[in-house]
Structure formats: C-alpha cells, structure tokens
C-alpha cells in the first residue's frame, strides 16, 4: 500500500502556477520558480531514489546544491555556493584541508594543484606528510545559520564534496605518480591505506552535512577520465577504488542519504564500477553515450541526462519556448517513458518550457 504522500493524484494544469521563488545564492540572479506541486519536490525526489513510484520524474530544478565556504577545499578550488560568496580577491585558490596549495586558472575557470611540487611521489610515504584535518574547527553551526534560507525549503538538499578518492591522490602525488601508484604492486597497499584514511575523514564530514545542513544527497566529485578514455581500466577501478566508494555509499545509505557520483570524462567503460560501488546516481558529461548507458544500466543506477537537443543559441540568449518543449518531449521519449524499467533524472533547469514540459509529461505518465 502506498504511503499517504505518494497517493496517486491526477495532473492539473494549476500545478504549473508559480506560487513563489526559492532564494538565490547570487542576489543579482532571480531564484528558481516555486510551482504549485501537490507534494514538495524533496518528498518526490527521495521517493524516486528509494525506488518508489514518484508523482513526476525529478529534474535538476527540484533540488538545491550547497558548497559551503567553511570547507577549505571549496575555497581553494574557488567553487562555493553559499550565502557568503567568495569575493574576487579570494578567488585565486588557496590551501585545501590537507594543506595542499591550489591555484585558480582563469582560462579554464577552474583550479588545479600547484604543478611540479608533489607532496610525495611514493605512496608508501603518505603518513609522513598527510595528517587528518580537525574538521570540528570549522564553523559548522555558523555556516548553517548563515545558509538557513537555503535549508529546508522543500527541495532536496545536495552537498557537493570536492576532491574524491583518485582526485585526492592526484592532489598529493601529481597525476603521473598517482596513476602509477594504482598499479604498482609496491605501492598498492599504501594506496588502500590512503583511501581508507580518506573515508574516515569523509564519513565525519557526511555526518555534519546531515546534522547542520539537512543533506539528502552527497554529490561526490571524482573524475575518472579524459576526453577520449578513462584514466584506468575497469579492473583497476574495481580493485583500488570501488571498495572505498562503496564504503561511502553504504555509509550514506545507513543515514538514509544518497550518493550522486559526479564523474567526468569518457567513462562509459567504468559504469559497472559505479554500479558495484552502490552509487545511486551518476552525473557525467553528455558526450558519453547516455542512451546506451541508460539502456544497459538504467535499472541499476539512475543516469542524469541533459537535454537531447542543444537549447542554448548563439549569444547565450534563451531559446524559443517551442524549442524547450521539443527537447522535453524528446527526453521523455528516450528516457522518461521507460520509467518502469529504467531510471533517469533530467539535468539542467534554466529553460522554463523544458522543465515545465518534463514535469507535465511525467506527471501525466506517473500521476
């Protein structure tokens, strides 16, 4: 028997009425529109992730993502979504939670570890250089108070965790050394130790994300590939990374939270590792063959998929509404209409006609 919140409710066009807006991290940018949905987007999204039948297929607009500035990594990597955003003077990089220096690169609008200066080159030396940060020194309660307007608004709350397992190894060792350490029999045991140690630290953070920010989803950032291929084989990933990623996903599940793996690059061949690790969602770049991944694995992991038709036009102006409707109908044809067999989330949420049409079509399908 369905729970009360998931009782089937026929779709009404009144649900597309705008009843308010959600707060924006940027005062110069209007907040996302709040629609007259029959249940809050958070309730619907969590039901979907628990494997229940939601009232509509979740979209990116159904959640809010926090990237708190109290986490040193977020400031070091110049990537903060917080009520207290970084100033231009602060947006140059800095030290992460392990004291590793990151430098902001304006040309790519992102940060990287200061090159040519690895903390260590042999994984066996890690304990001589890496100490556990005291995360209780960070102002969790103050941050939660400052960000109170973004917490508990009825949308699913996601916390973005920068610098996962392989990315963190790269930050310690530089890329070449980290890649070799994954397959070097003389270093592999030490890499296992490093990843276990990182899980200790990350689990403590996850506790506090839930306690102070009411987090529902951990958006775990760990890129595994370049433009053409993965950085390592599926076998290496299964042996070296999956046990620790699974530990983190299991930990999230023990706290009734979910793990969304943000993993960029051409990583189609590594999706079985994401499934084995118990990841709930994969958010990867759309140049991967998302339809093939959806067809092969959509019954085991939720695939986040953007618009199947490019919506941006030259100059960055918004597309005509008809274009958004066309894209949404195509998305539903490819992904949404197969809900009973496989699961996808519609990423992107800036084109009103696109997100409204996916909502309406999926409401009619599921409601």
Secondary structure as UniProt FT lines:
FT   HELIX           4..6
FT   HELIX           13..16
FT   STRAND          18..21
FT   TURN            27..28
FT   STRAND          33..35
FT   HELIX           41..49
FT   TURN            50..51
FT   HELIX           60..62
FT   STRAND          63..67
FT   TURN            69..70
FT   HELIX           72..76
FT   TURN            77..78
FT   HELIX           88..90
FT   TURN            91..92
FT   STRAND          93..95
FT   TURN            97..98
FT   STRAND          101..105
FT   TURN            106..109
FT   STRAND          110..113
FT   TURN            115..116
FT   HELIX           123..128
FT   HELIX           135..137
FT   HELIX           140..146
FT   HELIX           148..150
FT   STRAND          156..161
FT   HELIX           166..173
FT   HELIX           175..183
FT   TURN            185..187
FT   HELIX           188..213
FT   STRAND          217..221
FT   HELIX           234..240
FT   HELIX           242..254
FT   TURN            255..256
FT   STRAND          258..262
FT   HELIX           268..270
FT   HELIX           271..276
FT   TURN            277..278
FT   STRAND          281..283
FT   TURN            286..287
FT   HELIX           290..297
FT   TURN            298..300
FT   STRAND          302..305
FT   HELIX           314..316
FT   HELIX           321..334
FT   HELIX           336..338
FT   TURN            339..341
FT   STRAND          344..346
FT   HELIX           352..366
//
